[in-house]
Amino acid sequence: MKIFACQLNPTVGDLKGNAAKIAAAYARGVNFGADVVIFPEMMLTGYLPGDLLFSEDFLVALDIEVNKLVRDTTEDTALILSVPHRVGRHTTHATTGLVDKPPTFNSALFCAGGKVLSIHGKEHLFNYSVADEKRVFAPYRGHAPQLWKGVSIGIPICRDVWYSDVSDKLKAAGAEILLSPNGSPYFSGKHESRVQIMQNRVAETGCPALYLNLVGGQDDYIFDGCSFALSTDETKPTAQFAAWEEEEQLLVLEHGHLKGAHTPLPKNKWEDISHAMVMGLKDYCHKNGFTKATLGLSGGVDSALVAALAAEALGAENVTGLLMPSDYSSSHSVDDANALAKNLGIHTHTLPIQALKGAFDTTWEGTFSEKPSGLTEQNLQARLRGSLVMAFTNANASTLALTTGNKSEVAVGYCTLYGDMNGGYNPIKDLYKTEVFELCAWINRDKEIIPHNILSKAPSAELAPDQKDSDSLPDYNVLDAVLKLAIEQNIWSAETIAKQTGANTQVVKDILRLIRINEYKRYQAAPGPKLSKIAFGVDRRYPLTNKFSL
């Protein structure tokens, strides 16, 4: 049997566009003489369609595209298409006016000869982290394989392969191969977990298997592709698809062995994470109609990294950095920002904020007993810069404002609402400060792209005379060690964290307090790519009003 597996990048809600990609890929499969053409989970709707599935108009439009794709299938080449499948129609009670919504299943349709031959559903719904499938789908029961050209094909969908029961049921019903459509979001190191899980299913069932994943960015989460095939006679993948790229492969099932080509994966963690961030930013822009980006360029490491990622994602000619010096800006910050811009080839404009700040000082004379200083003055400078960034994007069509706060700053609230937090997307939202430096070092592995002085100088917001981040925060090595235990491992005992990190217990308590009281800032923060197991926004859902002291 020849299986044409299509690792593609859909856009949520773009039914016609996604259907066109599916039809074109299916036609290629037919031309290659494939017996089966298969697509990842929710390829037609994009993953996850969320509350679009509560819209009758969306479901009707979906049915139209499904019917077209099914109608055009040939007698010889089957189509496995993962779509939401609704059983029945909405009904309204005449007396109460309440609407009964029929169950919708996360399904895969097995189609050929213009007909749907069988429907296969997902039982173990993905209901944590980035997904909330139980809100829109009902769990499916009654798994059975589909016989096609003498081969019994089991179709466990995504999360169903993370448990043994569905694959066992399919094997017991006669399945000889497992073809699994997936929409598995990325975090660093997840590919190895997927391979291990599928190795377990192959060993338990004795069936070769295909794990076919989506690729592309969707809001906070991203899909890395990395699809693969396994055979019963080998422990390592017998086919490996690319990471972060669309790819199609013609796999061959012969005498129980499933094999294909091998595309090299990223060589290390930082290459992988760099690709993830670039794809997340690129797809967020392109899928939402942005072709250009702008950001405040401070001469610091965070904005330097965001600028480098934006230049790669959108092209240097489409990125503009705004230098917005104040009375407290050092000369090297302006020089470093200009040196970075030259290395990247991006545009810059210099917009000093001293006059704007002076106008504010004049405006509020008499309102305060004395001229505001301290944190009020610092936040004002940040908000002036944020206003200039937003004004620039408003004046330049199809331009997205990027914000540049790392995970460490976002965690403890070392950022200003409506100031440096202004922006539509934050590429480094899920990257700790220490990781920012590590990724910059990787970017500079062959030549200096991010100037050495940016990486070697002490971090500073430069909102007050001789200000350093260390004036307000512990050393970032200490801070990040504490944050990782609290956020990634959900450990909230200051004593336990202090013992594991070697940090002072009072310092740990102060950090934990900052995390707790700054939930409101994170609630209003821009989206950004999920890179870790626990990312702010998609994974963390603490209440804003919360008196429980962790």
C-alpha positions as CSV (number, residue, x, y, z in Angstrom):
1,M,0.0,0.0,0.0
2,K,1.2,3.5,-0.8
3,I,0.3,6.2,1.6
4,F,0.6,9.9,0.7
5,A,1.0,11.8,3.9
6,C,0.6,15.5,3.9
7,Q,2.1,17.6,6.7
8,L,0.5,21.0,5.9
9,N,-0.1,24.4,7.5
10,P,-3.8,25.4,7.6
11,T,-5.4,28.7,8.8
12,V,-8.2,28.5,11.3
13,G,-11.5,29.4,9.7
14,D,-10.2,29.6,6.2
15,L,-12.4,26.8,4.9
16,K,-12.0,27.6,1.2
17,G,-8.2,28.2,1.4
18,N,-7.6,25.0,3.4
19,A,-9.9,23.0,1.1
20,A,-7.9,24.2,-1.9
21,K,-4.7,23.0,-0.2
22,I,-6.3,19.6,0.6
23,A,-7.6,19.2,-3.0
24,A,-4.3,20.1,-4.6
25,A,-2.4,17.7,-2.3
26,Y,-5.0,14.9,-2.9
27,A,-4.5,15.4,-6.6
28,R,-0.7,15.0,-6.2
29,G,-1.3,11.8,-4.3
30,V,-3.5,10.4,-7.0
31,N,-0.8,11.3,-9.6
32,F,1.8,9.4,-7.5
33,G,-0.5,6.3,-7.5
34,A,-1.2,6.5,-3.8
35,D,-3.8,4.2,-2.3
36,V,-4.5,6.5,0.6
37,V,-4.0,10.3,1.0
38,I,-4.0,11.5,4.7
39,F,-4.0,14.9,6.3
40,P,-3.3,16.0,9.9
41,E,-6.0,16.7,12.5
42,M,-8.6,19.4,11.7
43,M,-6.8,20.3,8.5
44,L,-9.9,21.7,6.9
45,T,-11.0,24.0,9.8
46,G,-7.5,24.6,11.2
47,Y,-6.8,23.6,14.8
48,L,-8.4,24.5,17.2
49,P,-11.6,26.0,15.7
50,G,-12.9,26.6,19.2
51,D,-16.2,28.4,19.4
52,L,-16.5,28.6,15.6
53,L,-18.1,25.2,16.1
54,F,-21.0,26.8,17.9
55,S,-21.8,28.9,14.7
56,E,-24.4,27.4,12.5
57,D,-23.1,29.4,9.6
58,F,-19.7,28.0,10.1
59,L,-20.9,24.4,10.3
60,V,-23.0,24.9,7.1
61,A,-20.0,26.3,5.2
62,L,-17.9,23.4,6.5
63,D,-20.4,20.9,5.2
64,I,-20.2,22.5,1.8
65,E,-16.4,22.1,1.6
66,V,-16.5,18.6,3.0
67,N,-19.0,17.5,0.5
68,K,-16.9,18.9,-2.4
69,L,-13.8,17.2,-1.2
70,V,-15.6,13.9,-0.7
71,R,-17.4,14.1,-4.1
72,D,-14.0,14.5,-5.9
73,T,-12.4,11.4,-4.4
74,T,-11.6,8.6,-6.9
75,E,-12.4,4.9,-6.7
76,D,-8.7,4.0,-6.3
77,T,-7.3,6.6,-3.9
78,A,-8.9,7.0,-0.5
79,L,-8.9,10.3,1.4
80,I,-8.6,10.4,5.2
81,L,-9.8,13.8,6.2
82,S,-10.0,15.0,9.8
83,V,-13.0,17.3,10.4
84,P,-15.6,18.2,13.1
85,H,-18.5,15.8,12.4
86,R,-21.9,16.8,13.7
87,V,-24.6,14.2,14.2
88,G,-28.0,15.9,13.6
89,R,-29.0,19.5,13.6
90,H,-29.9,22.2,16.2
91,T,-33.5,22.0,17.4
92,T,-35.4,24.7,19.3
93,H,-38.1,23.9,22.0
94,A,-41.3,25.6,21.1
95,T,-42.2,26.4,24.7
96,T,-38.9,27.3,26.3
97,G,-37.0,28.6,23.3
98,L,-34.0,26.5,24.5
99,V,-31.7,25.1,21.8
100,D,-30.6,21.5,21.8
101,K,-27.2,21.2,20.1
102,P,-26.4,17.8,18.6
103,P,-23.1,16.2,19.5
104,T,-20.1,17.1,17.4
105,F,-17.1,14.7,17.2
106,N,-13.5,15.3,16.4
107,S,-13.5,12.8,13.5
108,A,-11.7,11.5,10.5
109,L,-13.7,10.6,7.4
110,F,-12.5,7.7,5.3
111,C,-13.7,8.6,1.7
112,A,-13.4,7.1,-1.7
113,G,-15.4,7.0,-4.9
114,G,-17.3,10.2,-4.0
115,K,-18.6,8.7,-0.7
116,V,-17.8,8.6,3.0
117,L,-17.1,4.9,3.7
118,S,-16.6,5.2,7.4
119,I,-16.2,7.7,10.3
120,H,-13.6,7.5,13.0
121,G,-13.8,9.6,16.1
122,K,-11.5,10.9,18.9
123,E,-12.2,9.5,22.4
124,H,-9.6,11.2,24.6
125,L,-10.3,14.8,24.1
126,F,-7.4,17.3,24.6
127,N,-8.6,19.4,27.5
128,Y,-5.7,21.2,29.1
129,S,-3.0,23.7,28.2
130,V,-3.8,25.2,24.8
131,A,-6.9,23.1,24.1
132,D,-10.4,22.9,25.5
133,E,-11.9,20.2,23.3
134,K,-14.6,19.1,25.8
135,R,-16.2,22.5,25.3
136,V,-16.9,21.8,21.7
137,F,-16.6,18.0,21.1
138,A,-18.2,14.9,22.5
139,P,-16.0,11.8,23.2
140,Y,-16.3,9.1,20.5
141,R,-16.9,5.4,21.3
142,G,-17.0,2.4,19.0
143,H,-13.6,2.3,17.3
144,A,-13.2,0.1,14.3
145,P,-10.7,-0.2,11.5
146,Q,-11.5,0.4,7.8
147,L,-10.6,-2.4,5.3
148,W,-9.1,-0.9,2.2
149,K,-7.4,-2.8,-0.6
150,G,-6.8,-5.8,1.6
151,V,-5.3,-3.8,4.5
152,S,-7.2,-3.1,7.8
153,I,-6.5,0.5,8.7
154,G,-6.9,1.9,12.3
155,I,-7.3,5.6,12.6
156,P,-6.6,6.8,16.2
157,I,-6.8,10.6,16.4
158,C,-4.1,12.6,18.2
159,R,-4.6,12.2,21.9
160,D,-6.0,8.7,21.4
161,V,-2.5,7.4,20.8
162,W,-1.2,8.7,24.1
163,Y,-3.3,6.0,25.8
164,S,-3.2,2.3,25.0
165,D,-6.9,1.5,25.0
166,V,-8.0,2.9,21.6
167,S,-5.1,1.2,19.8
168,D,-5.8,-2.0,21.6
169,K,-9.4,-1.9,20.5
170,L,-8.4,-1.3,16.9
171,K,-5.9,-4.1,17.0
172,A,-8.5,-6.4,18.5
173,A,-10.8,-5.5,15.7
174,G,-8.2,-6.5,13.1
175,A,-6.2,-3.4,12.5
176,E,-2.9,-4.0,10.6
177,I,-1.6,-0.4,10.6
178,L,-2.3,2.7,12.6
179,L,-2.6,6.0,10.7
180,S,-2.9,8.9,13.3
181,P,-3.9,12.4,12.3
182,N,-2.5,14.9,14.8
183,G,-2.7,18.5,15.9
184,S,0.0,18.3,18.5
185,P,1.2,21.8,19.7
186,Y,4.9,22.3,20.3
187,F,7.0,22.8,23.3
188,S,10.7,22.2,23.5
189,G,11.6,18.5,23.7
190,K,8.1,17.3,22.8
191,H,9.1,15.4,19.7
192,E,11.0,12.9,21.7
193,S,7.9,12.2,23.9
194,R,5.8,11.7,20.8
195,V,8.2,9.1,19.4
196,Q,8.3,7.3,22.7
197,I,4.5,7.2,22.9
198,M,4.2,5.8,19.4
199,Q,7.0,3.2,20.0
200,N,4.9,2.0,22.9
201,R,1.8,1.7,20.7
202,V,3.7,-0.1,18.0
203,A,5.2,-2.6,20.5
204,E,1.8,-3.2,22.1
205,T,-0.2,-3.8,18.9
206,G,2.5,-5.1,16.5
207,C,1.2,-2.6,14.0
208,P,3.4,-0.1,12.0
209,A,2.2,3.4,12.6
210,L,2.2,6.9,11.1
211,Y,2.1,10.0,13.3
212,L,1.1,12.9,11.0
213,N,1.2,16.3,12.6
214,L,0.2,19.8,11.6
215,V,2.8,22.5,11.1
216,G,2.4,26.3,11.5
217,G,1.5,29.0,14.0
218,Q,-1.9,29.7,15.5
219,D,-2.1,32.5,18.1
220,D,-0.2,31.5,21.2
221,Y,0.6,28.0,20.0
222,I,2.6,26.5,17.2
223,F,2.9,23.2,15.5
224,D,6.3,21.9,14.6
225,G,5.3,19.1,12.1
226,C,8.0,16.5,12.8
227,S,5.7,13.8,11.5
228,F,7.2,10.3,11.5
229,A,6.5,6.6,10.7
230,L,7.5,3.5,12.7
231,S,7.8,-0.1,11.8
232,T,7.6,-3.1,14.1
233,D,11.1,-4.2,13.2
234,E,13.0,-1.0,14.0
235,T,13.0,1.2,17.1
236,K,13.8,4.4,15.4
237,P,11.5,6.2,12.9
238,T,11.5,4.7,9.5
239,A,10.4,8.0,8.0
240,Q,11.0,11.5,9.4
241,F,9.3,14.6,8.1
242,A,10.7,18.1,8.5
243,A,10.4,20.4,11.4
244,W,8.8,23.8,10.8
245,E,8.1,23.2,7.1
246,E,5.3,21.7,5.0
247,E,6.3,18.4,3.6
248,E,4.6,15.5,1.7
249,Q,5.9,12.0,1.6
250,L,4.9,8.9,-0.3
251,L,5.2,6.1,2.3
252,V,5.3,2.4,1.4
253,L,3.7,-0.3,3.5
254,E,5.2,-3.6,2.4
255,H,5.1,-6.9,4.3
256,G,4.1,-5.1,7.5
257,H,6.9,-2.5,7.3
258,L,6.1,1.2,6.8
259,K,9.0,3.3,5.3
260,G,9.7,6.6,3.7
261,A,12.3,9.4,3.5
262,H,14.3,11.1,6.3
263,T,14.4,14.9,6.5
264,P,17.0,16.2,9.1
265,L,15.6,17.8,12.2
266,P,17.1,20.8,14.0
267,K,20.5,19.9,15.4
268,N,20.0,21.4,18.9
269,K,17.6,23.1,21.3
270,W,18.3,26.6,20.3
271,E,18.0,26.0,16.5
272,D,14.7,24.4,17.2
273,I,13.4,27.2,19.5
274,S,14.6,29.8,17.0
275,H,12.6,28.2,14.2
276,A,9.6,28.0,16.5
277,M,9.7,31.7,17.3
278,V,10.2,32.7,13.7
279,M,7.3,30.5,12.6
280,G,5.1,31.8,15.3
281,L,5.7,35.4,14.4
282,K,5.6,34.8,10.7
283,D,2.3,33.0,10.7
284,Y,0.7,35.4,13.2
285,C,1.6,38.2,10.8
286,H,0.7,36.6,7.5
287,K,-2.5,34.9,8.7
288,N,-3.7,38.2,10.2
289,G,-2.8,40.4,7.2
290,F,0.4,42.0,8.5
291,T,3.4,42.3,6.3
292,K,5.6,44.6,8.4
293,A,6.6,45.0,12.0
294,T,7.9,47.8,14.2
295,L,9.4,47.7,17.8
296,G,11.1,50.0,20.2
297,L,14.9,49.4,19.9
298,S,16.5,50.3,23.2
299,G,20.0,48.9,22.7
300,G,19.1,46.1,25.2
301,V,19.2,42.4,24.6
302,D,15.5,41.7,24.6
303,S,14.7,44.2,21.8
304,A,17.8,43.1,19.9
305,L,16.6,39.5,19.9
306,V,13.0,40.4,18.8
307,A,14.5,42.5,16.0
308,A,16.6,39.6,14.8
309,L,13.7,37.2,14.9
310,A,11.4,39.7,13.1
311,A,14.0,40.3,10.4
312,E,14.2,36.6,9.7
313,A,10.5,36.1,9.8
314,L,9.4,39.0,7.7
315,G,12.5,40.2,5.9
316,A,14.8,42.9,7.2
317,E,13.3,45.4,4.7
318,N,9.9,45.0,6.5
319,V,11.1,45.7,10.0
320,T,11.5,49.2,11.6
321,G,13.1,49.9,15.0
322,L,12.3,53.1,16.8
323,L,15.1,54.6,18.9
324,M,13.4,56.7,21.6
325,P,16.2,58.1,23.9
326,S,15.4,60.1,27.0
327,D,17.6,62.1,29.5
328,Y,18.5,58.8,31.1
329,S,19.6,57.0,28.0
330,S,23.3,56.2,27.7
331,S,25.1,57.0,24.5
332,H,26.1,53.4,24.1
333,S,22.4,52.3,24.0
334,V,21.8,54.5,21.0
335,D,25.1,53.3,19.4
336,D,24.4,49.7,20.2
337,A,20.9,49.9,18.7
338,N,22.2,51.5,15.5
339,A,24.9,48.9,15.3
340,L,22.3,46.1,15.6
341,A,20.1,47.7,12.9
342,K,23.1,47.9,10.6
343,N,23.9,44.3,11.1
344,L,20.3,43.2,10.5
345,G,19.7,45.6,7.7
346,I,16.5,47.0,9.3
347,H,15.1,50.5,9.1
348,T,15.3,52.9,12.1
349,H,13.9,56.2,13.2
350,T,15.1,58.2,16.2
351,L,12.3,59.9,18.2
352,P,13.6,61.5,21.4
353,I,11.0,61.7,24.2
354,Q,12.4,64.6,26.2
355,A,10.1,67.2,24.7
356,L,7.1,64.9,25.1
357,K,7.9,64.3,28.8
358,G,8.4,68.1,29.3
359,A,5.0,68.7,27.9
360,F,3.5,66.3,30.4
361,D,5.4,68.0,33.2
362,T,3.9,71.3,32.2
363,T,0.4,69.9,31.7
364,W,0.1,68.5,35.2
365,E,1.5,71.5,37.0
366,G,-0.9,72.2,39.9
367,T,-2.5,68.8,39.7
368,F,0.2,67.3,42.0
369,S,1.7,68.8,45.1
370,E,5.1,68.3,43.4
371,K,6.3,67.1,40.1
372,P,5.8,63.3,40.0
373,S,9.0,61.2,40.3
374,G,10.1,57.7,41.0
375,L,7.9,55.0,39.5
376,T,5.4,57.5,38.1
377,E,8.1,59.2,36.1
378,Q,9.5,55.9,34.9
379,N,6.2,54.5,33.8
380,L,5.4,57.8,32.0
381,Q,8.6,57.4,29.9
382,A,7.7,53.8,29.0
383,R,4.1,54.9,28.1
384,L,5.4,57.7,25.9
385,R,7.5,55.2,24.0
386,G,4.6,52.8,23.8
387,S,2.4,55.5,22.3
388,L,5.0,56.4,19.7
389,V,5.3,52.7,18.7
390,M,1.5,52.4,18.3
391,A,1.3,55.7,16.5
392,F,3.9,54.5,14.0
393,T,2.0,51.3,13.3
394,N,-1.3,53.2,12.9
395,A,0.4,55.4,10.3
396,N,1.9,52.5,8.4
397,A,-0.6,50.1,6.9
398,S,-0.3,46.4,7.6
399,T,2.3,47.0,10.3
400,L,2.3,45.0,13.6
401,A,3.7,46.4,16.8
402,L,6.0,43.9,18.6
403,T,6.5,44.0,22.3
404,T,9.7,42.7,23.8
405,G,9.2,41.6,27.4
406,N,10.8,38.3,28.3
407,K,9.2,35.6,30.6
408,S,11.2,36.7,33.6
409,E,10.0,40.3,33.4
410,V,6.4,39.3,32.6
411,A,6.5,36.9,35.6
412,V,7.4,39.5,38.2
413,G,5.7,42.5,36.6
414,Y,8.9,44.3,35.6
415,C,7.1,45.9,32.7
416,T,4.7,48.8,32.2
417,L,1.1,48.3,31.0
418,Y,0.5,50.5,28.0
419,G,4.2,51.2,27.8
420,D,6.8,48.6,26.9
421,M,3.9,46.0,27.0
422,N,2.2,47.8,24.1
423,G,2.1,45.6,21.0
424,G,0.2,43.0,19.2
425,Y,2.6,40.1,19.5
426,N,5.6,39.2,21.7
427,P,8.0,36.6,20.2
428,I,10.0,36.2,23.4
429,K,7.0,36.0,25.9
430,D,7.9,32.4,26.9
431,L,11.7,32.8,27.0
432,Y,13.4,33.5,30.4
433,K,16.0,36.2,30.5
434,T,18.9,33.7,30.9
435,E,17.5,31.9,27.8
436,V,17.4,35.2,25.9
437,F,21.1,35.4,26.4
438,E,21.6,31.8,25.4
439,L,19.6,32.2,22.2
440,C,21.5,35.4,21.3
441,A,24.7,33.5,21.7
442,W,23.4,30.8,19.3
443,I,22.4,33.5,16.8
444,N,26.0,34.8,17.0
445,R,27.5,31.4,16.5
446,D,29.0,32.1,13.1
447,K,29.4,35.9,13.1
448,E,28.4,38.9,15.3
449,I,24.8,39.8,14.5
450,I,23.8,41.0,17.9
451,P,26.6,43.4,19.0
452,H,28.9,42.1,21.8
453,N,28.3,45.2,23.9
454,I,24.5,44.4,24.0
455,L,25.3,41.0,25.4
456,S,28.0,42.0,27.9
457,K,26.6,45.2,29.5
458,A,24.4,45.0,32.7
459,P,20.6,45.0,31.8
460,S,18.9,48.3,32.4
461,A,15.5,49.9,31.7
462,E,17.3,53.3,31.6
463,L,14.3,55.1,33.1
464,A,16.2,56.6,36.0
465,P,19.8,57.8,36.6
466,D,22.3,54.9,36.5
467,Q,19.5,52.4,36.7
468,K,20.2,48.7,36.6
469,D,17.7,45.7,36.6
470,S,19.6,44.4,39.6
471,D,18.4,47.5,41.6
472,S,14.9,46.0,41.6
473,L,15.4,42.3,40.9
474,P,17.8,39.5,42.0
475,D,20.4,38.3,39.7
476,Y,18.7,36.7,36.6
477,N,20.3,33.3,37.3
478,V,18.7,33.3,40.7
479,L,15.4,34.8,39.5
480,D,15.0,32.3,36.7
481,A,15.9,29.3,38.8
482,V,13.1,30.3,41.3
483,L,10.6,31.1,38.5
484,K,11.1,27.8,36.8
485,L,10.3,25.9,39.9
486,A,7.2,28.0,40.7
487,I,5.8,28.2,37.2
488,E,7.0,25.0,35.4
489,Q,6.7,22.7,38.4
490,N,4.1,24.5,40.4
491,I,6.2,24.6,43.6
492,W,5.1,27.4,45.9
493,S,6.9,26.7,49.1
494,A,9.6,29.3,49.6
495,E,11.6,27.0,51.8
496,T,11.5,24.2,49.3
497,I,12.5,26.5,46.4
498,A,15.3,28.1,48.6
499,K,16.7,24.6,49.4
500,Q,16.7,23.5,45.7
501,T,18.1,26.7,44.3
502,G,20.4,27.9,47.1
503,A,18.6,31.3,47.1
504,N,17.8,33.3,50.2
505,T,14.4,32.3,51.6
506,Q,13.2,36.0,51.9
507,V,14.3,36.6,48.3
508,V,12.2,33.6,47.2
509,K,9.2,34.9,49.1
510,D,9.6,38.3,47.4
511,I,9.7,36.7,44.0
512,L,6.6,34.5,44.7
513,R,4.7,37.6,45.9
514,L,5.6,39.5,42.7
515,I,4.3,36.6,40.6
516,R,1.0,36.6,42.4
517,I,0.3,40.4,42.4
518,N,1.1,40.9,38.7
519,E,-1.5,38.5,37.3
520,Y,-3.4,41.5,36.0
521,K,-0.5,42.6,33.8
522,R,-0.2,39.1,32.2
523,Y,-3.9,39.1,31.6
524,Q,-3.5,42.1,29.3
525,A,-0.2,41.0,27.7
526,A,0.1,40.4,24.0
527,P,0.1,36.8,22.7
528,G,3.4,35.0,22.0
529,P,4.6,31.5,21.0
530,K,4.4,28.7,23.5
531,L,7.9,27.3,23.9
532,S,7.7,25.5,27.3
533,K,5.3,23.1,29.0
534,I,3.8,26.0,31.1
535,A,3.4,29.3,29.2
536,F,1.7,32.4,30.5
537,G,-1.7,32.9,28.9
538,V,-2.5,29.5,27.4
539,D,-1.4,27.4,30.4
540,R,-1.9,29.6,33.4
541,R,-5.4,30.6,34.5
542,Y,-5.2,32.1,38.0
543,P,-7.9,34.6,38.9
544,L,-7.1,38.3,38.8
545,T,-8.8,39.0,42.1
546,N,-7.2,36.5,44.4
547,K,-6.5,36.8,48.1
548,F,-5.0,33.4,48.6
549,S,-1.3,33.9,49.4
550,L,0.7,31.1,47.8
